């Protein structure tokens, strides 16, 4: 009987002890599990944040790459514009140099003209010729060439001279056409003097005056023929210079006599 009671007591104690152990385990492991769950949740959140951060970094990188490409394109375009600007600047410089050269030539011509004008009173009409032309023509006839040959023979010995060549037409046709025709006639005379007789071009002053200054105001055929002409006038200063030289010598002789 004692043995039975003892067995019962031991068995009850073990049962009681087993219940107490499970409760203790639950009480101990529950907070730990909560911590584990909390850590797991935090880890999930951190993973999501890391992924979000990666996405953000990727977007920023893509934008940066796009910005770099755009900057490179703008830089390339700027280089092209700069090259074009350099080319335009070079062209402008070349044009400026050409304009400067033309200006220098004009200045030289103007200075030469001023010299002629300043001494114009020294030049006197030495000889002249009137070259006739056929209707609506500007080619020189054999008679016209002979007249020019004789005129040039009279001035070859001169050192200071110039030749005025004035082209004219009759009043048939428009004013514009007649002015152009008169210039062609004057050009034909100038070309003959330069090519045939080696007259320096700078000694010739040419102009086309159309139907201005007619030599005959009549309206008939004979009058029109007279007006179709080129007047060639030779002005020389050699005679004036010679006269001044003679006057100067005479003055010196008078002063020596006194």
DOTOR-428814 format. One record per residue: residue in one letter; x, y, z of N, C-alpha, C, O in turn. Coordinates in steps of 0.05 Angstrom, whole numbers, plus 5000, padded with zeros to 4 digits. Each point is the difference from the previous one (the first is absolute). Example, Ala and Ser with C-alpha at 12.3 -4.5 7.8 and 13.67 -1.06 7.14 Angstrom:
# DOTOR-428814
a,5264,4886,5156,4982,5024,5000,5018,5024,5000,5021,5000,5013
s,4972,5021,4973,5016,5024,5001,4985,5022,5014,5010,5022,5004
//
This chain:
# DOTOR-428814
x,5017,4976,5000,4983,5024,5000,5017,5025,5000,4995,5019,4986
x,5026,4981,5030,5019,5022,5001,5013,5003,4973,5005,5022,4991
x,5001,4955,4998,5014,5002,4974,4981,5012,4979,5010,5015,4983
x,4966,4980,5018,4981,5011,4981,4997,5030,5004,5000,5015,4981
x,4999,4993,5044,4997,5028,5006,5025,5015,4991,4999,5022,4990
x,5022,4965,5015,5026,5013,4991,5000,5004,4971,5009,5020,4989
x,4982,4960,4997,5000,5001,4971,4982,5022,4990,5007,5015,4982
x,4970,4988,5031,4981,5020,4993,5011,5028,5004,4997,5019,4984
x,5016,4983,5039,5012,5027,5007,5021,5008,4980,5001,5022,4990
x,5016,4958,5003,5021,5006,4980,4988,5007,4974,5009,5018,4986
x,4971,4966,5006,4988,5005,4974,4987,5027,5000,5002,5015,4980
x,4984,4993,5041,4988,5026,5001,5020,5023,4999,4996,5020,4987
x,5026,4975,5026,5021,5020,5000,5011,5004,4972,5005,5023,4992
x,4999,4955,4995,5011,5002,4973,4981,5015,4981,5008,5016,4984
x,4965,4977,5020,4980,5013,4983,5000,5030,5006,4999,5016,4982
x,5001,4990,5043,5000,5028,5008,5024,5014,4990,4999,5023,4990
x,5024,4964,5012,5025,5012,4991,5000,5004,4970,5010,5020,4990
x,4978,4961,4995,4998,5002,4970,4984,5024,4992,5008,5015,4982
x,4970,4990,5031,4983,5023,4993,5015,5026,5006,4999,5019,4984
x,5015,4980,5038,5015,5025,5007,5022,5006,4980,5005,5023,4994
x,5008,4956,4996,5022,5004,4980,4990,5011,4974,5012,5018,4989
x,4966,4972,5000,4989,5011,4975,4992,5029,5003,5005,5016,4982
x,4984,4991,5040,4992,5028,5004,5024,5018,5001,5001,5022,4990
x,5020,4967,5023,5025,5015,5003,5012,5005,4972,5010,5021,4993
x,4989,4957,4991,5012,5002,4973,4984,5020,4984,5012,5017,4986
x,4961,4982,5016,4984,5019,4984,5006,5028,5009,5004,5018,4983
x,4997,4986,5043,5005,5027,5010,5028,5010,4992,5004,5024,4997
x,5014,4958,4999,5028,5007,4993,5003,5005,4970,5014,5019,4991
x,4974,4964,4994,5004,5001,4971,4982,5020,4986,5007,5010,4978
x,4971,4997,5034,4982,5019,4987,5013,5027,4995,4999,5011,4977
x,5014,5001,5043,5014,5026,4994,5021,4997,4979,5004,5017,4984
x,5010,4960,5017,5022,4997,4981,4989,4998,4971,5011,5012,4982
x,4966,4973,5016,4988,4998,4973,4990,5028,4990,5002,5006,4977
x,4988,5009,5043,4991,5027,4992,5023,5017,4990,4998,5015,4980
x,5025,4982,5034,5024,5014,4991,5009,4991,4972,5007,5015,4982
x,4991,4957,5014,5008,4989,4974,4981,5011,4979,5009,5008,4978
x,4965,4992,5028,4981,5010,4980,5005,5030,4994,4999,5009,4977
x,5007,5006,5045,5006,5029,4997,5025,5004,4983,5000,5017,4982
x,5020,4967,5023,5025,5002,4984,4995,4992,4971,5010,5013,4982
x,4973,4966,5014,4994,4992,4973,4985,5022,4985,5005,5006,4977
x,4976,5007,5038,4985,5022,4987,5018,5023,4994,4998,5012,4978
x,5020,4994,5040,5019,5022,4996,5019,4994,4977,5006,5017,4983
x,5002,4957,5015,5017,4992,4978,4986,5003,4973,5012,5009,4980
x,4962,4984,5020,4984,5004,4976,4999,5029,4992,5003,5007,4976
x,4991,5010,5044,4999,5029,4995,5027,5010,4989,5001,5016,4982
x,5020,4975,5031,5027,5009,4991,5006,4991,4972,5011,5015,4984
x,4981,4960,5009,5003,4990,4973,4985,5017,4980,5010,5007,4979
x,4965,5001,5029,4984,5017,4982,5013,5027,4996,5001,5011,4978
x,5010,5000,5045,5013,5026,4998,5025,4998,4983,5006,5018,4984
x,5008,4960,5019,5025,4996,4984,4992,4999,4970,5013,5012,4983
x,4966,4973,5011,4991,4998,4973,4991,5027,4989,5006,5008,4977
x,4979,5007,5040,4991,5027,4991,5024,5018,4995,5001,5015,4981
x,5019,4983,5037,5024,5016,4997,5015,4993,4974,5009,5017,4985
x,4992,4957,5009,5013,4991,4975,4985,5012,4976,5012,5009,4981
x,4961,4990,5020,4984,5011,4978,5005,5030,4997,5003,5010,4977
x,4999,5003,5046,5005,5029,4999,5027,5006,4988,5003,5018,4983
x,5017,4967,5026,5027,5003,4989,5001,4995,4970,5013,5014,4985
x,4972,4965,5007,4999,4994,4971,4988,5022,4984,5010,5008,4979
x,4967,5004,5032,4987,5022,4986,5019,5024,4998,5002,5013,4980
x,5012,4992,5043,5018,5023,5000,5023,4995,4980,5008,5018,4986
x,5001,4957,5013,5022,4994,4981,4991,5003,4971,5014,5010,4983
x,4961,4981,5012,4989,5003,4973,4998,5029,4992,5006,5008,4978
x,4984,5008,5041,4997,5029,4995,5028,5012,4995,5003,5017,4983
x,5016,4974,5034,5027,5011,4997,5011,4993,4973,5012,5017,4986
x,4985,4958,5005,5010,4992,4974,4986,5016,4978,5013,5008,4980
x,4960,4996,5023,4986,5015,4980,5010,5029,4999,5004,5012,4979
x,5001,4999,5045,5011,5027,5001,5028,5002,4988,5006,5019,4986
x,5010,4961,5018,5027,4999,4989,4999,4999,4970,5014,5014,4986
x,4968,4969,5003,4997,4998,4971,4990,5026,4988,5011,5009,4979
x,4970,5004,5034,4990,5025,4990,5022,5021,5001,5003,5016,4982
x,5013,4984,5040,5022,5019,5002,5020,4995,4978,5011,5019,4988
x,4995,4956,5006,5019,4994,4979,4989,5009,4973,5016,5010,4983
x,4958,4986,5012,4988,5009,4975,5002,5030,4998,5007,5011,4979
x,4987,5003,5043,5001,5029,5000,5029,5009,4995,5005,5020,4986
x,5014,4966,5027,5028,5007,4996,5008,4996,4971,5015,5017,4988
x,4976,4961,5000,5007,4995,4972,4988,5021,4982,5012,5010,4981
x,4962,4997,5025,4987,5021,4984,5014,5026,5003,5003,5016,4981
x,5006,4990,5044,5015,5025,5005,5026,5001,4984,5007,5020,4989
x,5006,4956,5010,5025,4999,4984,4995,5006,4971,5015,5014,4987
x,4963,4974,5003,4993,5004,4972,4994,5030,4995,5009,5011,4980
x,4975,5001,5038,4993,5028,4997,5026,5017,5001,5003,5020,4986
x,5015,4972,5032,5025,5015,5003,5016,4998,4974,5012,5020,4991
x,4989,4956,4997,5015,4997,4975,4987,5016,4978,5014,5013,4984
x,4959,4987,5015,4986,5016,4980,5006,5030,5005,5004,5015,4981
x,4995,4993,5044,5006,5028,5006,5028,5008,4992,5005,5021,4990
x,5014,4960,5015,5028,5006,4992,5002,5003,4969,5014,5017,4990
x,4971,4965,4996,5000,5002,4971,4988,5027,4990,5011,5013,4982
x,4966,4994,5031,4988,5026,4992,5019,5023,5007,5002,5019,4985
x,5011,4979,5038,5019,5021,5007,5023,5002,4980,5008,5022,4992
x,5001,4954,4999,5021,5000,4979,4991,5012,4974,5014,5016,4988
x,4961,4977,5004,4989,5012,4976,4997,5030,5003,5006,5015,4981
x,4984,4994,5042,4997,5028,5005,5027,5015,4998,5002,5022,4990
x,5019,4965,5022,5026,5012,4999,5010,5002,4971,5012,5020,4992
x,4984,4959,4992,5008,5001,4972,4986,5022,4985,5012,5015,4984
x,4962,4987,5021,4984,5021,4987,5010,5028,5009,5002,5018,4984
x,5004,4984,5042,5010,5025,5010,5027,5007,4987,5005,5023,4993
x,5012,4957,5003,5026,5005,4987,4995,5008,4971,5014,5018,4989
x,4967,4969,4998,4994,5008,4972,4990,5028,4998,5008,5016,4983
x,4974,4991,5036,4989,5027,5001,5023,5020,5005,5001,5022,4988
x,5017,4971,5030,5023,5018,5006,5017,5003,4975,5010,5022,4995
x,4995,4956,4990,5016,5003,4976,4986,5018,4979,5013,5017,4988
x,4960,4979,5009,4986,5017,4982,5001,5029,5009,5003,5018,4984
x,4995,4986,5043,5001,5027,5010,5028,5013,4995,5002,5023,4993
x,5019,4961,5010,5027,5010,4994,5002,5007,4970,5011,5021,4993
x,4978,4962,4990,5001,5006,4971,4984,5025,4994,5009,5017,4984
x,4968,4986,5029,4984,5024,4995,5015,5025,5010,4999,5021,4988
x,5014,4976,5035,5015,5022,5011,5023,5009,4982,5004,5023,4995
x,5010,4957,4994,5021,5006,4981,4989,5014,4975,5011,5019,4990
x,4966,4970,5000,4988,5012,4977,4991,5029,5005,5003,5018,4984
x,4986,4986,5041,4991,5027,5007,5023,5019,5003,4998,5023,4991
x,5024,4967,5020,5024,5017,5003,5010,5008,4972,5009,5022,4996
x,4991,4958,4986,5009,5005,4973,4982,5021,4986,5010,5018,4987
x,4963,4979,5017,4981,5019,4989,5004,5028,5012,4998,5020,4985
x,5007,4981,5041,5005,5026,5012,5025,5013,4989,5000,5025,4996
x,5020,4959,4998,5024,5011,4988,4994,5012,4973,5010,5021,4993
x,4974,4964,4991,4993,5010,4974,4983,5026,5002,5005,5019,4985
x,4976,4980,5034,4983,5024,5003,5016,5024,5009,4996,5022,4991
x,5022,4973,5028,5016,5022,5010,5018,5013,4978,5007,5024,5002
x,4999,4960,4978,5017,5010,4978,4984,5004,4974,5012,5004,4979
x,4961,4996,5023,4984,5000,4976,5004,5026,4985,4998,5001,4975
x,5008,5021,5039,5004,5025,4986,5025,5000,4982,5003,5016,4982
x,5015,4965,5024,5025,4999,4984,4995,4986,4974,5016,5002,4981
x,4962,4983,5016,4994,4985,4976,4983,5016,4981,4980,5012,5007
x,5029,4989,4968,4986,5014,4979,4994,4981,4977,5015,4981,4995
x,4963,5025,4992,4992,4984,4977,5021,5002,4978,5006,5022,4990
x,5006,4955,5002,5021,5000,4980,4989,4992,4973,5006,5013,4980
x,4978,4966,5019,4989,4990,4974,4975,4984,5006,4995,4992,5023
x,4989,5004,4956,4975,4985,5004,4993,4986,4974,5010,5006,4978
x,4971,4975,5024,4991,4985,4976,4971,4992,5006,4992,4995,5023
x,4992,5003,4956,4973,4991,5002,4996,4974,4984,5004,5000,4976
x,4990,4979,5038,4997,4973,4987,4971,4995,4995,4984,5000,5019
x,5009,4995,4956,4972,4995,4993,4993,4970,5001,5018,4983,4996
x,4956,5011,5008,4991,4973,5001,4975,4997,4983,4985,5019,4996
x,5011,4956,4995,4976,4994,4985,4976,4997,5019,5003,4998,5024
x,4973,5002,4964,4976,4998,5016,4999,4975,5017,5003,4978,4990
x,4994,5025,5037,4997,4978,5019,5025,4982,5000,4998,4977,5008
x,5025,5034,4985,5025,4985,5000,5020,5013,5019,4999,5024,5006
x,5020,4959,5003,5021,5011,5017,5028,4990,4991,5019,5003,5015
x,4983,4984,4962,5025,4991,4990,5014,5023,4985,4987,5016,4987
x,5039,4985,5016,5016,5021,4986,5002,4994,4970,5006,4978,4992
x,4990,5043,4992,5004,4997,4972,5030,5005,4993,5014,5011,5017
x,4994,4981,4959,5028,5006,4992,5007,5030,5002,5022,5007,5008
x,4959,5010,4984,5005,5029,5001,5004,5009,5029,5017,5017,5006
x,4967,4972,5012,5002,5007,5028,5027,4992,5011,5012,5015,5016
x,4998,4962,4977,5026,4990,5009,5022,5018,4990,5019,5006,5015
x,4979,5004,4960,5020,5018,4989,5001,5026,5016,5021,5011,5005
x,4955,4999,5001,4999,5025,5016,5013,4997,5027,5013,5018,5010
x,4982,4959,5003,5012,4995,5026,5030,4997,4998,5015,5009,5017
x,4994,4978,4961,5029,4996,4996,5014,5028,4998,5021,5004,5012
x,4967,5014,4973,5012,5026,4997,5000,5016,5026,5019,5014,5006
x,4959,4983,5009,4999,5014,5026,5022,4991,5019,5012,5016,5013
x,4992,4958,4988,5020,4989,5018,5028,5009,4992,5017,5005,5017
x,4989,4997,4957,5026,5008,4990,5007,5028,5010,5023,5006,5005
x,4957,5011,4999,5004,5027,5009,5006,5002,5030,5010,5021,5009
x,4985,4958,5006,5004,5002,5029,5021,4980,5011,5005,5000,5024
x,5007,4985,4959,5019,4980,5010,5024,5013,5014,5011,4987,5018
x,4997,5036,4974,5023,5013,5012,4993,5014,5026,5019,5007,5015
x,4956,4996,4991,4992,5014,5025,5005,4981,5024,4997,4976,4998
x,5009,5037,5025,5004,4985,5025,4977,5004,5019,4994,4983,5016
x,4994,5041,4983,4978,5006,5018,4975,5005,4983,4996,5022,4990
x,4987,4957,5008,4976,5003,4984,4979,4980,5009,5006,4981,5014
x,4969,5025,4980,4979,4980,5003,4980,5004,4977,4999,5021,4988
x,4986,4957,5007,4981,5000,4978,4972,4997,5010,4994,4981,5016
x,4988,5037,4976,4972,4998,5007,4985,4987,4977,5001,5010,4977
x,4984,4969,5029,4985,4986,4979,4970,5001,5008,4991,4990,5020
x,4993,5024,4963,4972,5005,5005,4983,4987,4978,5002,5007,4977
x,4981,4973,5031,4983,4986,4981,4972,5012,4998,4989,5008,5020
x,5000,4994,4955,4974,5012,4995,4984,4983,4981,5011,4983,4985
x,4962,5021,5014,4982,4988,4981,4981,5021,4989,5000,5023,5009
x,4985,4969,4970,4978,5018,4992,4976,4995,5019,5003,4986,5020
x,4975,5026,4974,4977,4999,5019,4980,4978,4992,4978,5000,5010
x,5031,4982,4973,4983,4977,4994,5002,4979,5022,5022,4993,5008
x,4955,4998,5002,5001,4980,5021,4997,5012,5028,4998,5024,5003
x,5001,4958,5017,4996,5009,5028,5025,5012,5011,5022,4996,4990
x,4975,5019,5032,5023,5013,5012,5019,4979,5012,5024,5002,4998
x,4964,4977,5015,5017,4979,5013,5016,4986,4978,5024,4995,5004
x,4963,4998,4974,5014,4985,4979,5023,5018,4988,5022,4990,4995
x,4972,5035,5001,5019,5018,4988,5024,5005,5019,5023,5002,4990
x,4973,4999,5036,5022,5003,5018,5018,4975,4999,5025,5003,5001
x,4963,4974,4998,5016,4975,4998,5016,4999,4974,5023,4992,5000
x,4964,5016,4978,5013,5000,4974,5023,5020,4999,5021,4994,4989
x,4975,5029,5023,5021,5020,5000,5025,4991,5016,5022,5006,4993
x,4973,4979,5029,5022,4989,5015,5015,4978,4984,5025,4999,5001
x,4961,4985,4984,5013,4980,4983,5017,5013,4978,5022,4991,4995
x,4969,5031,4994,5016,5014,4980,5025,5012,5012,5022,4999,4989
x,4975,5013,5035,5023,5011,5014,5020,4977,5007,5024,5003,4998
x,4965,4974,5011,5017,4977,5007,5016,4991,4976,5023,4992,5003
x,4964,5008,4974,5014,4991,4975,5024,5018,4994,5021,4990,4992
x,4976,5036,5012,5022,5019,4996,5022,4995,5020,5024,5000,4993
x,4969,4997,5032,5020,4996,5022,5015,4974,4994,5024,5000,5002
x,4962,4979,4992,5013,4974,4995,5020,5003,4977,5021,4988,5001
x,4972,5027,4978,5018,5003,4977,5025,5015,5009,5022,4993,4992
x,4975,5028,5023,5023,5017,5008,5018,4983,5018,5025,5003,4998
x,4964,4981,5020,5017,4985,5018,5013,4976,4986,5024,4996,5003
x,4960,4989,4982,5011,4976,4987,5018,5006,4976,5021,4987,4996
x,4972,5033,4988,5015,5006,4976,5024,5019,5005,5021,4996,4988
x,4975,5023,5029,5021,5021,5004,5012,5000,5028,5016,5018,5006
x,4977,4963,5010,5012,4998,5027,4996,5025,5017,5018,5007,5016
x,4960,5006,4981,4994,5023,5017,4993,4990,5028,4982,4983,5002
x,5031,5026,5020,4993,4990,5027,4971,5006,5006,4991,5022,4995
x,4996,4959,5016,4971,5003,5005,4995,5022,5020,4978,5012,5000
x,5041,4993,5018,4995,5021,5021,5001,5028,4987,4991,5019,5013
x,5018,4983,4963,5001,5026,4986,4974,5005,4985,4997,5022,4988
x,4984,4960,5012,4975,5003,4985,4977,5002,5019,4997,4984,5018
x,4986,5036,4977,4975,5004,5015,4977,4997,4981,4997,5015,4981
x,4986,4965,5024,4979,4992,4981,4973,5004,5013,4996,4996,5024
x,4984,5013,4959,4973,5003,5010,4981,4997,4976,5007,5007,4978
x,4969,4982,5027,4979,4998,4980,4977,5018,5007,4988,4997,5022
x,5005,5021,4960,4980,5021,5006,4974,4997,4984,4983,5018,5000
x,5014,4960,4986,4975,4995,4985,4995,5021,4979,5018,5007,4984
x,4957,5004,5016,4993,5020,4979,5004,5028,5010,4988,5019,4989
x,5026,4985,5033,5005,5027,5010,5019,5015,4982,5015,4988,4984
x,4984,5039,5018,5019,5017,4985,5002,4994,4970,5022,4996,4991
x,4956,5004,4995,5001,4994,4971,5015,5023,4986,4998,5023,5007
x,5017,4970,4972,5014,5020,4984,4981,5013,4980,5005,5021,4989
x,4973,4965,5005,4980,5010,4981,4973,4994,5011,4993,4977,5005
x,4990,5044,5000,4974,4996,5011,4979,4992,4980,4977,4994,5008
x,5029,5005,4967,4981,4993,4979,4991,4971,5004,5013,4983,5013
x,4964,5010,4975,4989,4973,5002,5004,4983,4975,4990,4978,4998
x,5026,5032,4983,5003,4986,4975,5023,4979,5002,5013,4999,5021
x,4991,4986,4958,5019,4978,5000,5029,5011,5003,5016,4988,5014
x,4990,5034,4973,5027,5011,5001,5007,5008,5029,5022,4996,5009
x,4959,5016,5005,5004,5009,5027,5004,4976,5019,5018,5000,5017
x,4966,4980,4979,5003,4976,5016,5028,4987,4996,5012,4990,5019
x,4997,5010,4957,5027,4988,4994,5022,5016,5014,5019,4988,5010
x,4978,5038,4991,5021,5016,5014,5000,4994,5030,5021,5001,5013
x,4956,4994,4998,4998,4996,5029,5009,4972,5009,5006,4996,5024
x,4996,4985,4957,5010,4973,5007,5030,5001,4999,5013,4995,4980
x,4999,5012,5043,5029,5006,5000,5013,4994,5027,4986,4995,5020
x,5041,5006,4980,5016,5000,5024,5019,5023,4997,5016,5001,4981
x,4984,5017,5038,5019,5022,5000,5025,4993,5016,4997,4992,5024
x,5026,5010,4964,5025,4993,5013,5017,5026,5003,5006,5012,4980
x,5000,4996,5045,5014,5025,5004,5025,4994,5016,5000,4986,5020
x,5022,5025,4971,5026,4996,5013,5008,5026,5015,5001,5021,4987
x,5003,4977,5039,5009,5023,5016,5029,4995,5009,5007,4978,5009
x,5009,5043,4988,5028,4997,5007,5009,5024,5017,4990,5022,4997
x,5029,4972,5021,5012,5021,5017,5028,5005,4993,5013,5017,5013
x,4998,4970,4967,5028,5003,4993,5005,5029,4990,5021,5012,5007
x,4962,4999,4977,5004,5027,4989,5000,5020,5023,5016,5019,5000
x,4965,4977,5020,4999,5018,5022,5026,4998,5016,5011,5021,5009
x,4998,4955,4996,5025,4996,5015,5024,5012,4985,5017,5013,5013
x,4984,4984,4961,5021,5012,4984,4999,5030,5002,5021,5014,5002
x,4955,4997,4997,4997,5029,5002,5008,5010,5027,5014,5021,5002
x,4979,4964,5019,5008,5008,5027,5030,4999,5003,5013,5017,5012
x,4999,4963,4975,5029,4997,5001,5014,5024,4986,5020,5010,5010
x,4969,4998,4967,5011,5022,4986,4997,5026,5015,5018,5017,5001
x,4959,4987,5012,4995,5024,5016,5019,5000,5024,5011,5021,5007
x,4993,4956,5005,5018,4999,5023,5029,5006,4992,5014,5014,5014
x,4995,4976,4962,5026,5006,4991,5003,5030,4994,5021,5012,5006
x,4958,5000,4982,5002,5029,4994,5001,5016,5025,5015,5020,5002
x,4970,4972,5019,5001,5014,5025,5027,4999,5013,5010,5019,5011
x,5003,4957,4987,5026,4997,5012,5020,5018,4985,5018,5011,5012
x,4980,4991,4961,5018,5017,4985,4996,5029,5007,5020,5015,5002
x,4955,4993,5003,4995,5028,5008,5012,5006,5027,5012,5021,5004
x,4985,4960,5014,5011,5004,5026,5031,5002,5000,5012,5015,5015
x,5000,4969,4967,5030,5001,4998,5009,5026,4988,5021,5011,5007
x,4962,5000,4974,5007,5026,4988,5000,5023,5020,5016,5018,5000
x,4964,4980,5019,4998,5020,5021,5022,4996,5021,5001,5015,5019
//
